[in-house]
Amino acid sequence: MLQRLYNQHSETLAFPFAATAEAGGFCLAHPLLSPPPRRRRRSLVTGATMVVAKKTKKTQESINNRLALVMKSGKYTLGYKTVLRSLRNNKGKLVLIANNCPPLRKSEIEYYAMLAKVGVHHFNGNNVDLGTACGKYFRVCCLSIIDPGDSDIIKSMPGDQ
């Protein structure tokens, strides 16, 4: 097919590598005459990744349930400014940050949390998912839990206080 294209347009395509195309080879200098790249098919789903995906989904649901309980029975602050204020006043017990929080904000929150010796949990969803998990109809970049209420969210977070 490429040879036919070349033969049809050989008068209009005047370039120095015409001899290689006429000899049956491909000309790598012209995009119409170069062969298409070879593609390999790879399997993306393995047994191990499916187990991990199920586990993360289960823990995500668990975090969402605990977060809903905090929203009902505890005290919390939503938003960047109020989270920083609660960390500066040593009132926050745990900070949750969405995964699409801007890097500068994220590092500043982590720095204040480190100074206040407060645990930080990186939420596995974006700010829309975090807002939905809080039961709100708006986006939530970060939230600070001041009083967990009836929830055991502070004890259950892995690697946090």
Sequence and secondary structure as in RCSB ss.txt:
>XXXX:A:sequence
MLQRLYNQHSETLAFPFAATAEAGGFCLAHPLLSPPPRRRRRSLVTGATMVVAKKTKKTQESINNRLALVMKSGK
YTLGYKTVLRSLRNNKGKLVLIANNCPPLRKSEIEYYAMLAKVGVHHFNGNNVDLGTACGKYFRVCCLSIIDPGD
SDIIKSMPGDQ
>XXXX:A:secstr
 HHHHHHHTTTT   TTHHHHHTT   TTSTTTS            HHHHHHHHHHHHHHHHHHHHHHHHHHHSE
EEESHHHHHHHHHTT  SEEEE TTS HHHHHHHHHHHHHHT EEEE SS HHHHHHHTT SS  SEEEEEE TT
  HHHHSTT  
